[in-house]
Each structure stands twice: as structure tokens, then as C-alpha cells.
Amino acid sequence: MKLLLRNINKPVRPALRQERRAAAILLGPSLAGTAVFYLLPFLDVVRRSFTDALGRKFVGFSNYKTVLANSAFRKASANSARFLCVCIPALLALSLVMALLVRAAGRRGRVFSTSFLLPFAVPVASIVLLWKVIFARNGLANTLLEALGAQPADFMGTGAAFWVLIATYLWKNSGYDMVLWAAGLDRIPKSQYEAAAVDGANAWQIFRAITWPGLRPTLGLTGLLSLINSFKVFREAYLVAGSYPHESMYLLQHLFNNWFLNLELGRITAASVMVVGVMLAGAGALWALRRHLQRKEKQC
């Protein structure tokens, strides 16, 4: 029996070595580029966060203290956290519902799935123009409100600007996330749905027992890409309202842009390190939670 196992393992090990070598050769250029253009510059940012603006004199944690005491940084951080906590769950839920509806529609839904991707392909300048036409003081939204007998609203000069930003993000990215969810739905075997239908399971029971567990791997990728795309919404907000928009939509990107224009490099580097640290801590917490849930599933 031992000789048989040895003979079986002999051809496997060279194959694994060849696969690892091939993976290293293919990933080597990408890893080198990432290290040179991303990792090393970030390490320099970490170093500069403890020095003066010129990067020569060590100042300790004074830059971090200055940033934490800055009211604009606290306001921008709160708005950014609020934006992420609202838009990402809303986007994931909305795009998932869209993917389920398109799948339920069958062939007819494929036609609509293509049209849902159009907002993601629209240039930023066109979106900004559309934003101004709809939400300006004399725009289409206020014209409709006046026609209905309601008072016109200053969308971009009040707290409503934040929800306009949320709506723009959802409108632009929902189609993209819907395609990702649809790819995850295609990975679920149809035999599981057929067996559930034979057993008499209703739609909610099928979703809870088959669809949602099968979409968990897709959830991580979709959430990560949604988080990355959420930082791109600054382009629309900046082109519409400038460097100093209404305080409800004043994000960290606005703050960093203003600090860069004023050459406040100490504040920028310290704030960047703190933001990356918070994001890494959040990613680590999500990874630990995922591992904990996987262990529970295996125990069950």
C-alpha cells in the first residue's frame, strides 16, 4: 500500500512545481510593477508622515495630531463613512434584485441587462451635464415640483446634495454590479432549483437555502469593486460643486485635493496612512468573520 501511494504521489509533485513556476513567471511582472509603482511609494508616504513638509526633519506624531484636531478632516471622514455605509449596502441590494428579476424574465431580461450597463459607460462630463440639468435651481426636478404644486428645493445647496450623490452612484454602478451577481447566479447548479421545486419550496425558501449561499463567493468580489468605485464618485461631485461643495457631500477626496493645492504634504501623508489603516483593519475584520462563518458551516 505504501509503495502504491508513493507511485501515485511521484507524478503529482513535479506537476505542482511546474504550476507554481508558471504562476511565478506570469505573476512576476505584475508583482514587480505593483511593488515599484504602489508599494514603495506608499512606504515613502508612511515615512513622510513622520517628517516635515520637505521630508527631512523627523517630527514624530505631530502630523497625526494636527490631522485629528482638524475639523475639516473629521467632517470629511464622517461624510465619507456615511456615504460608504449607505451607498454600498444599497447598491448590493439593488443590483441583486435587478439580477434576480433579469434572471426570472429569461430571454427578455437579457435585453434589459445590456441597457443597465449604459450609465457605467457614459462619460463623466455627460453625467455632470445631466446632473446640472436635473438638479439646478431652475432644473427639471424643480420644474416638476412646481407643476405638482410643491415648493422648489435647492438640491445642491442643502443636505439633499448628499442624497443626490447617493442616487448618482447607484444609477451609474447598479448595472455593473448586476452583471457580477448574474455571473454568480450562473454558477449555481440548476439541479438544486429543480430538487427544491419538487420538494415544494417557495421562492423565499429557495433564495435562503440555495441562491444566497451560492452567491456568498460573489458577494466579496462585488463588495470590493463597489468600494473601489465609490471613491470615483468624487469626479462628479468636484465638477458640479467645485472644491468646496455643501458640507453634506464634502468627502475626504475634497479635503485631500485642497490640502494638495496648498502643499500641506504633512497632513496629506498622515491622513492617507490613517485612512489606509482603517480600510485594512476593516478588510481584516471581514476576512476573520468570513473564516468564522466557514468554520461554523463545516461544523454543521
Phi, psi and chi 1 to 4 in degrees:
 res  aa     phi    psi   chi1   chi2   chi3   chi4
   1 MET       -  -41.1 -173.7   66.6 -179.4      -
   2 LYS   -64.0  -40.9  -67.8 -178.7  179.0  179.6
   3 LEU   -64.0  -37.3  -66.6  174.3      -      -
   4 LEU   -64.3  -42.3  179.1   60.6      -      -
   5 LEU   -65.2  -38.2  -68.5  175.3      -      -
   6 ARG   -64.3  -42.0  -71.5  178.4 -177.9  176.9
   7 ASN   -66.0  -32.5  -66.9  -31.0      -      -
   8 ILE   -71.6  -38.4  -66.2  175.3      -      -
   9 ASN   -77.8  -21.1  -68.9  -28.3      -      -
  10 LYS   -61.5  -50.0  -80.5 -176.6  178.9  179.4
  11 PRO   -73.5  -16.3   24.7  -33.1      -      -
  12 VAL   -75.4  -42.2  175.6      -      -      -
  13 ARG   -63.0  -46.7  -68.4  178.6  179.7  176.7
  14 PRO   -60.9  -35.1  -24.0   33.8      -      -
  15 ALA   -64.7  -41.9      -      -      -      -
  16 LEU   -65.1  -38.6  -69.9  176.1      -      -
  17 ARG   -64.7  -40.6  -69.7  177.7 -178.0  175.4
  18 GLN   -65.3  -39.8  -69.3  179.1   -2.6      -
  19 GLU   -64.9  -40.2  -69.5 -179.4   -1.3      -
  20 ARG   -67.0  -38.8  -69.2  175.1 -179.1  175.4
  21 ARG   -64.9  -43.4  -70.9  176.9 -177.3  175.4
  22 ALA   -62.7  -41.1      -      -      -      -
  23 ALA   -64.7  -40.3      -      -      -      -
  24 ALA   -65.7  -39.4      -      -      -      -
  25 ILE   -66.4  -41.3  -66.9  173.3      -      -
  26 LEU   -73.3  -37.5  -65.7  174.5      -      -
  27 LEU   -85.7  -16.0  -66.5  176.0      -      -
  28 GLY   -55.0  -52.5      -      -      -      -
  29 PRO   -60.0  -40.4  -24.2   34.6      -      -
  30 SER   -66.1  -43.0  -61.2      -      -      -
  31 LEU   -65.3  -39.3  -66.3  176.1      -      -
  32 ALA   -65.0  -42.8      -      -      -      -
  33 GLY   -64.1  -40.2      -      -      -      -
  34 THR   -63.7  -40.9  -58.2      -      -      -
  35 ALA   -65.4  -42.1      -      -      -      -
  36 VAL   -74.3  -42.5  171.4      -      -      -
  37 PHE   -97.1  -12.1  -65.0  105.4      -      -
  38 TYR  -125.3  -53.6  -69.3   94.9      -      -
  39 LEU   -68.9  -50.3 -178.0   58.4      -      -
  40 LEU   -63.6  -44.3  -67.2  179.2      -      -
  41 PRO   -60.4  -37.1  -26.2   35.8      -      -
  42 PHE   -67.4  -37.8  179.1   71.7      -      -
  43 LEU   -61.9  -36.3  -66.7  177.5      -      -
  44 ASP   -67.6  -34.3 -173.8   64.6      -      -
  45 VAL   -64.0  -42.0  168.3      -      -      -
  46 VAL   -60.9  -41.7  175.4      -      -      -
  47 ARG   -64.2  -44.1 -179.2 -171.7   67.4   84.1
  48 ARG   -69.6  -21.2  -76.0  179.8  172.5  -88.8
  49 SER   -67.4  -16.2   65.5      -      -      -
  50 PHE  -105.5   11.4  -63.5   98.9      -      -
  51 THR  -124.8  179.8   61.7      -      -      -
  52 ASP   -77.6 -175.2   58.3   -1.0      -      -
  53 ALA   -61.6  -32.0      -      -      -      -
  54 LEU   -82.6  -10.0  -61.8  177.4      -      -
  55 GLY    75.6   24.2      -      -      -      -
  56 ARG  -111.5  -41.4  -62.0  176.3 -179.3  176.3
  57 LYS   -99.3  130.0 -176.6 -179.7  178.4 -178.8
  58 PHE   -76.8  126.3 -179.6   76.7      -      -
  59 VAL  -119.9    5.0  -64.8      -      -      -
  60 GLY    70.1 -136.1      -      -      -      -
  61 PHE   -95.9   19.4  -69.1   93.7      -      -
  62 SER   -65.2  -36.2   61.5      -      -      -
  63 ASN   -64.7  -39.8  -70.4  -31.6      -      -
  64 TYR   -66.7  -39.8  -68.4   89.8      -      -
  65 LYS   -64.9  -39.3  -65.7  178.0 -179.1  178.1
  66 THR   -64.8  -40.7  -57.1      -      -      -
  67 VAL   -67.1  -45.7  169.5      -      -      -
  68 LEU   -65.4  -29.0  -67.4  174.7      -      -
  69 ALA   -83.7   -6.2      -      -      -      -
  70 ASN   -80.9  123.5 -172.1  -82.6      -      -
  71 SER   -68.4  -33.8   59.2      -      -      -
  72 ALA   -64.9  -37.9      -      -      -      -
  73 PHE   -66.3  -42.1  175.4   76.7      -      -
  74 ARG   -64.0  -40.5  -65.9 -163.5  -62.6  -92.1
  75 LYS   -66.9  -45.6 -174.8   64.9  176.9  178.6
  76 ALA   -65.3  -38.1      -      -      -      -
  77 SER   -65.1  -42.4  -60.3      -      -      -
  78 ALA   -64.1  -42.7      -      -      -      -
  79 ASN   -65.7  -40.6  -72.2  -21.9      -      -
  80 SER   -65.4  -43.0  -61.8      -      -      -
  81 ALA   -64.6  -40.1      -      -      -      -
  82 ARG   -64.2  -41.8 -179.8 -171.2  177.2 -162.3
  83 PHE   -61.8  -45.0  178.4   79.6      -      -
  84 LEU   -66.1  -41.7  -65.9  177.1      -      -
  85 CYS   -67.9  -26.0  -68.3      -      -      -
  86 VAL   -91.1  -48.8  172.2      -      -      -
  87 CYS   -75.8  -38.1   70.5      -      -      -
  88 ILE   -69.2  -49.9  -68.8 -177.3      -      -
  89 PRO   -60.2  -39.2  -23.8   35.2      -      -
  90 ALA   -64.9  -40.2      -      -      -      -
  91 LEU   -66.3  -43.8  176.5   63.3      -      -
  92 LEU   -62.6  -43.0  -66.5  176.6      -      -
  93 ALA   -68.1  -44.5      -      -      -      -
  94 LEU   -64.8  -45.6  176.1   62.1      -      -
  95 SER   -67.2  -33.5   58.3      -      -      -
  96 LEU   -66.8  -42.5  177.1   57.4      -      -
  97 VAL   -62.2  -41.6  171.0      -      -      -
  98 MET   -62.0  -42.7  -68.2  169.3   56.6      -
  99 ALA   -63.9  -39.8      -      -      -      -
 100 LEU   -67.1  -38.8  -67.0  173.2      -      -
 101 LEU   -67.8  -41.4  -68.1  176.6      -      -
 102 VAL   -63.6  -40.3  168.3      -      -      -
 103 ARG   -66.8  -38.5 -173.6  179.9  179.9   86.6
 104 ALA   -68.5  -28.4      -      -      -      -
 105 ALA   -75.6  -14.6      -      -      -      -
 106 GLY    73.6 -133.5      -      -      -      -
 107 ARG   -65.2  -33.4  -64.9 -179.1  178.0  178.6
 108 ARG   -65.0  -31.9  -61.8  177.6 -178.6  177.9
 109 GLY   -69.9  -24.1      -      -      -      -
 110 ARG   -64.8  -31.6  -64.2  179.2 -179.1  178.0
 111 VAL   -65.9  -42.3  178.8      -      -      -
 112 PHE   -71.1  -32.2  -65.2  100.3      -      -
 113 SER   -62.0  -32.9   63.0      -      -      -
 114 THR   -69.4  -40.7  -55.6      -      -      -
 115 SER   -67.8  -27.9   62.1      -      -      -
 116 PHE   -68.6  -19.9  -69.6  148.1      -      -
 117 LEU   -83.9  -11.2  -78.4  172.9      -      -
 118 LEU   -60.3  -42.3  -68.2  178.2      -      -
 119 PRO   -58.8  -32.2  -25.6   35.2      -      -
 120 PHE   -69.9  -25.5 -167.8   79.3      -      -
 121 ALA   -93.0   -7.8      -      -      -      -
 122 VAL   -71.1  134.0  174.1      -      -      -
 123 PRO   -61.2  153.6  -21.5   31.8      -      -
 124 VAL   -62.6  -38.8  176.8      -      -      -
 125 ALA   -61.1  -37.4      -      -      -      -
 126 SER   -68.6  -38.2  -58.5      -      -      -
 127 ILE   -64.6  -41.6  -64.7  176.9      -      -
 128 VAL   -62.7  -42.7  170.6      -      -      -
 129 LEU   -62.6  -43.2  179.7   60.6      -      -
 130 LEU   -63.6  -39.9  178.7   63.7      -      -
 131 TRP   -59.9  -44.4 -161.6  -12.4      -      -
 132 LYS   -67.6  -39.5  -69.6 -177.7  178.3 -179.4
 133 VAL   -64.5  -37.7  169.3      -      -      -
 134 ILE   -82.4  -45.9  -64.9  177.2      -      -
 135 PHE  -105.4    8.7  -63.2  107.0      -      -
 136 ALA   -68.7  166.4      -      -      -      -
 137 ARG   -60.9  -33.6  -68.3 -172.4  177.0 -178.7
 138 ASN  -106.9   26.8  -62.1  -36.2      -      -
 139 GLY   -83.6 -172.7      -      -      -      -
 140 LEU   -67.1  -35.9  -63.6  177.6      -      -
 141 ALA   -64.3  -46.2      -      -      -      -
 142 ASN   -69.3  -33.4  -78.8  -31.5      -      -
 143 THR   -62.5  -40.9  -57.9      -      -      -
 144 LEU   -67.3  -40.2  179.7   61.4      -      -
 145 LEU   -63.2  -41.7  -70.2  175.9      -      -
 146 GLU   -65.2  -36.7  -70.1  179.7   -6.7      -
 147 ALA   -65.8  -29.9      -      -      -      -
 148 LEU   -86.7   -1.2  -64.0  175.4      -      -
 149 GLY    88.4    9.1      -      -      -      -
 150 ALA   -94.6  164.9      -      -      -      -
 151 GLN   -79.3  137.2  -68.3  -66.7  -30.4      -
 152 PRO   -65.9  150.7   22.3  -31.9      -      -
 153 ALA  -117.6  149.5      -      -      -      -
 154 ASP   -92.8   88.2 -175.2    8.9      -      -
 155 PHE   -63.5  -40.7  -69.7   99.4      -      -
 156 MET   -91.4   -5.7  -56.6  -51.0  -60.3      -
 157 GLY  -111.1    5.6      -      -      -      -
 158 THR  -131.2 -173.2   60.6      -      -      -
 159 GLY   -64.7  -13.1      -      -      -      -
 160 ALA   -66.0  -17.8      -      -      -      -
 161 ALA   -61.0  -34.7      -      -      -      -
 162 PHE   -62.7  -42.1  174.8   79.8      -      -
 163 TRP   -75.4  -27.5  -60.7  105.9      -      -
 164 VAL   -64.2  -40.6  172.1      -      -      -
 165 LEU   -64.3  -40.9 -168.7   65.1      -      -
 166 ILE   -62.2  -45.9  -68.1  -72.4      -      -
 167 ALA   -62.9  -38.5      -      -      -      -
 168 THR   -64.8  -41.9  -57.0      -      -      -
 169 TYR   -64.3  -44.2  173.8   80.3      -      -
 170 LEU   -64.8  -42.4  -64.2  177.8      -      -
 171 TRP   -63.6  -38.1  172.1   74.5      -      -
 172 LYS   -79.8  -34.1 -174.2  175.9 -179.0 -179.5
 173 ASN  -106.9   -6.6  -64.8  -80.7      -      -
 174 SER   -65.7  -38.6   57.8      -      -      -
 175 GLY   -66.0  -38.5      -      -      -      -
 176 TYR   -64.2  -46.3  178.5   75.2      -      -
 177 ASP   -67.9  -30.3  -79.4   18.4      -      -
 178 MET   -62.7  -38.9 -179.3 -159.1   67.5      -
 179 VAL   -64.5  -38.7  173.2      -      -      -
 180 LEU   -65.1  -43.7  -62.0  177.1      -      -
 181 TRP   -62.7  -39.8  -74.6  119.8      -      -
 182 ALA   -62.5  -37.9      -      -      -      -
 183 ALA   -64.3  -37.8      -      -      -      -
 184 GLY   -67.3  -36.3      -      -      -      -
 185 LEU   -66.2  -34.2  -70.5  171.9      -      -
 186 ASP   -67.8  -21.0  -68.3  -23.1      -      -
 187 ARG   -79.0  -16.6  -64.8  178.0   55.1 -172.4
 188 ILE   -78.2  126.0  -57.7  175.3      -      -
 189 PRO   -62.0  136.1  -21.0   32.2      -      -
 190 LYS   -68.0  -22.9  -65.4 -177.6  179.4  179.2
 191 SER   -62.7  -30.7   58.5      -      -      -
 192 GLN   -66.5  -40.4  -63.3 -177.2    4.9      -
 193 TYR   -67.5  -37.7  -69.0  104.1      -      -
 194 GLU   -65.8  -39.9  -65.3  173.7   -4.4      -
 195 ALA   -67.1  -38.9      -      -      -      -
 196 ALA   -66.2  -37.1      -      -      -      -
 197 ALA   -66.5  -37.8      -      -      -      -
 198 VAL   -64.9  -37.2  171.2      -      -      -
 199 ASP   -76.2   -7.0  -67.8  -21.3      -      -
 200 GLY    85.7   23.9      -      -      -      -
 201 ALA   -73.8  142.3      -      -      -      -
 202 ASN   -85.5 -179.5   56.1   34.7      -      -
 203 ALA   -64.1  -41.4      -      -      -      -
 204 TRP   -67.5  -40.3  171.0 -113.2      -      -
 205 GLN   -65.0  -37.6  -68.9  173.8  -22.3      -
 206 ILE   -66.3  -41.8  -67.9  174.9      -      -
 207 PHE   -65.2  -42.9  175.7   80.5      -      -
 208 ARG   -72.1  -34.7 -173.5  179.2   60.4 -179.0
 209 ALA   -96.1  -24.1      -      -      -      -
 210 ILE  -120.4  -55.3  -60.9  175.7      -      -
 211 THR   -66.9  -52.7  -55.8      -      -      -
 212 TRP   -65.3  -45.1 -178.9 -115.6      -      -
 213 PRO   -60.0  -34.7  -25.2   35.1      -      -
 214 GLY   -72.5  -19.6      -      -      -      -
 215 LEU   -94.7   -2.8  -71.6  176.2      -      -
 216 ARG   -60.2  -40.6  -75.0  179.6 -176.7  174.8
 217 PRO   -63.0  -33.8  -23.4   34.2      -      -
 218 THR   -72.0  -28.2  -51.0      -      -      -
 219 LEU   -59.9  -43.0  175.6   61.8      -      -
 220 GLY   -63.2  -46.0      -      -      -      -
 221 LEU   -65.6  -43.9  175.2   62.0      -      -
 222 THR   -65.0  -40.8  -52.1      -      -      -
 223 GLY   -64.7  -39.6      -      -      -      -
 224 LEU   -65.0  -46.3  177.5   61.1      -      -
 225 LEU   -66.3  -34.2  -65.9  176.7      -      -
 226 SER   -65.6  -38.6  -58.7      -      -      -
 227 LEU   -64.1  -42.5  177.1   63.6      -      -
 228 ILE   -64.0  -43.7  -65.7  173.6      -      -
 229 ASN   -69.2  -23.3  -69.5  -31.3      -      -
 230 SER   -66.0  -29.2   66.2      -      -      -
 231 PHE   -77.0  -12.8  -73.2   94.0      -      -
 232 LYS   -84.4   -9.5  -62.1  178.9 -178.5  179.8
 233 VAL   -68.6  -12.9   76.7      -      -      -
 234 PHE   -60.4  -31.2  165.9   70.9      -      -
 235 ARG   -60.5  -48.0  -62.6  176.0  -61.9  179.6
 236 GLU   -64.4  -44.6  -68.6   85.5  -14.2      -
 237 ALA   -63.9  -38.5      -      -      -      -
 238 TYR   -69.9  -42.8  178.0   78.4      -      -
 239 LEU   -69.6  -27.0  -68.5  175.1      -      -
 240 VAL   -85.3  -48.5  170.2      -      -      -
 241 ALA  -109.6   -6.5      -      -      -      -
 242 GLY    83.3 -164.4      -      -      -      -
 243 SER   -72.0  -24.0  -59.4      -      -      -
 244 TYR  -128.1   77.6  -63.4   94.9      -      -
 245 PRO   -76.5 -171.8   31.3  -35.3      -      -
 246 HIS   -60.8  146.5 -173.3  -94.8      -      -
 247 GLU   -61.7  -21.7   61.4  176.3    8.5      -
 248 SER   -71.4  -22.2   64.1      -      -      -
 249 MET  -119.8   23.9   57.2 -177.7  -67.4      -
 250 TYR   -84.8  103.4 -172.5   74.4      -      -
 251 LEU   -99.4  174.9  -54.3  176.0      -      -
 252 LEU   -61.6  -31.3  -76.8  171.7      -      -
 253 GLN   -63.8  -39.1  -65.0   92.9  -40.0      -
 254 HIS   -61.4  -45.0  -68.2   93.9      -      -
 255 LEU   -63.5  -46.7 -178.8   64.7      -      -
 256 PHE   -63.2  -37.6  -70.9  168.8      -      -
 257 ASN   -64.2  -41.5 -179.1   70.4      -      -
 258 ASN   -69.0  -39.6  -64.1  -27.2      -      -
 259 TRP   -65.1  -36.8  -79.4   -7.8      -      -
 260 PHE   -66.7  -39.2  178.7   76.5      -      -
 261 LEU   -64.4  -31.2  -66.3  176.8      -      -
 262 ASN   -90.3    4.4  -64.3  -32.2      -      -
 263 LEU    57.7   37.0  -63.4  178.7      -      -
 264 GLU   -90.2   71.6  -61.5 -178.8   12.5      -
 265 LEU   -68.1  -32.8  -59.5 -178.6      -      -
 266 GLY   -61.8  -44.0      -      -      -      -
 267 ARG   -67.1  -42.5  -70.0 -175.7  176.5 -176.7
 268 ILE   -61.2  -47.1  -65.5  177.0      -      -
 269 THR   -65.2  -44.0   53.8      -      -      -
 270 ALA   -64.3  -44.3      -      -      -      -
 271 ALA   -65.0  -38.2      -      -      -      -
 272 SER   -63.4  -42.5  -59.4      -      -      -
 273 VAL   -63.6  -39.9  171.4      -      -      -
 274 MET   -67.1  -40.9  -74.5 -168.8  -68.2      -
 275 VAL   -64.7  -44.3  170.6      -      -      -
 276 VAL   -63.5  -39.9  171.8      -      -      -
 277 GLY   -60.6  -42.3      -      -      -      -
 278 VAL   -65.2  -41.7  170.8      -      -      -
 279 MET   -65.7  -41.2  -65.9 -178.8   64.9      -
 280 LEU   -65.3  -39.1  -69.8  177.0      -      -
 281 ALA   -63.9  -40.9      -      -      -      -
 282 GLY   -65.2  -40.6      -      -      -      -
 283 ALA   -64.2  -40.3      -      -      -      -
 284 GLY   -63.9  -38.6      -      -      -      -
 285 ALA   -65.9  -41.3      -      -      -      -
 286 LEU   -65.6  -39.2  -68.6  176.2      -      -
 287 TRP   -64.8  -42.2  179.7   79.9      -      -
 288 ALA   -64.8  -39.3      -      -      -      -
 289 LEU   -64.2  -40.2  177.6   61.1      -      -
 290 ARG   -63.5  -44.0 -178.7 -179.0  178.1 -175.7
 291 ARG   -62.8  -38.5  -67.9  -66.4  -60.1  -87.5
 292 HIS   -64.0  -41.9  178.4   68.4      -      -
 293 LEU   -67.3  -37.5  -66.6  176.4      -      -
 294 GLN   -64.5  -39.6  -71.1  177.7  -12.5      -
 295 ARG   -65.2  -39.5  -69.6  175.2 -178.1  174.0
 296 LYS   -64.4  -40.2  -85.4 -168.6  172.0 -178.1
 297 GLU   -63.8  -39.2  -69.3  178.9   -3.5      -
 298 LYS   -66.9  -36.2  -69.9 -179.8  179.4  178.8
 299 GLN   -67.4  -35.2  -67.6  175.7   -2.3      -
 300 CYS   -73.5      -  -65.1      -      -      -
